[in-house]
Amino acid sequence: MAKRATTGESKRLTDVELELMTILWRLGEGAVSDVIGELPPQRELAYTSVSTILRILETKGVLAARKEGRGHIYVPLLGKSEYEARAVKDVVDRVFQGVPVAMVRQLLDNVELSATDLREVRKLLDRPKGRK
């Protein structure tokens, strides 16, 4: 069976891919050593592991790489909010059978929201349609 070409649009990120992308979103761009330097002290990932994961993300089309010296600088092609939107849509489609209100109900029933959070949700619900 032939492998399908992957793009940032068609693939969800694994936990470790998301962890590294979160670092690159925060940095804007970085080398393998920059990413490793941003990992929590208790998070032990080898240089070769981080390098491999970043190359996989490049193959998926969510990162671009440019040669700099002996290494590469990785730059996100997929923005954080764009990924968040795709991930939410994917969860609504896969877990909640395309019914967003079911996801919102679960969120409200199972995640503790502060009074400030609830006020913000109400403001979002009351805003004119199509306005972000």
VENRABEL-V951244 format. One record per backbone hydrogen bond with DSSP energy under -0.5 kcal/mol. CO is the residue of the C=O (numbers start at 0). NH is the residue of the N-H. E is the energy in kcal/mol with one decimal. If there is no record, write none. Layout:
((CO | NH | E) (CO | NH | E))
This chain:
((6 | 9 | -0.7) (6 | 10 | -1.0) (13 | 17 | -2.7) (14 | 18 | -2.2) (15 | 19 | -2.1) (16 | 20 | -2.7) (17 | 21 | -2.6) (18 | 22 | -1.3) (19 | 23 | -2.2) (20 | 24 | -3.1) (21 | 25 | -1.8) (22 | 26 | -2.6) (23 | 27 | -2.9) (27 | 75 | -0.6) (29 | 73 | -2.9) (30 | 34 | -2.1) (31 | 35 | -2.6) (32 | 36 | -2.1) (33 | 37 | -0.8) (34 | 37 | -1.0) (34 | 38 | -0.6) (35 | 38 | -1.2) (39 | 42 | -1.9) (41 | 43 | -0.9) (42 | 44 | -0.9) (45 | 49 | -2.4) (46 | 50 | -2.7) (47 | 51 | -2.3) (48 | 52 | -2.4) (49 | 53 | -2.5) (50 | 54 | -2.0) (51 | 55 | -2.2) (52 | 56 | -2.3) (53 | 57 | -1.8) (54 | 58 | -2.3) (55 | 59 | -2.2) (56 | 61 | -2.2) (56 | 62 | -1.1) (57 | 60 | -1.1) (61 | 76 | -3.0) (61 | 77 | -1.4) (63 | 74 | -2.9) (65 | 72 | -2.6) (67 | 70 | -1.8) (70 | 67 | -2.8) (71 | 73 | -0.5) (72 | 65 | -2.1) (73 | 29 | -2.0) (74 | 63 | -2.6) (76 | 78 | -0.5) (78 | 82 | -2.4) (79 | 83 | -2.7) (80 | 84 | -2.4) (81 | 85 | -2.1) (82 | 86 | -2.9) (83 | 87 | -2.6) (84 | 88 | -2.3) (85 | 89 | -2.4) (86 | 90 | -2.4) (87 | 91 | -2.8) (88 | 92 | -2.6) (89 | 93 | -3.2) (90 | 94 | -2.4) (90 | 95 | -1.3) (91 | 95 | -0.5) (91 | 97 | -2.8) (91 | 98 | -0.6) (95 | 98 | -2.0) (97 | 99 | -0.8) (98 | 101 | -1.1) (98 | 102 | -1.0) (99 | 103 | -2.3) (100 | 104 | -2.6) (101 | 105 | -2.0) (102 | 106 | -2.5) (103 | 107 | -2.8) (104 | 108 | -2.5) (105 | 109 | -2.1) (106 | 110 | -1.9) (110 | 112 | -0.6) (113 | 117 | -2.5) (114 | 118 | -2.3) (115 | 119 | -2.2) (116 | 120 | -2.4) (117 | 121 | -2.4) (118 | 122 | -2.3) (119 | 123 | -2.3) (120 | 124 | -2.4) (121 | 125 | -1.8) (122 | 126 | -0.9) (123 | 126 | -0.5) (127 | 130 | -1.7))
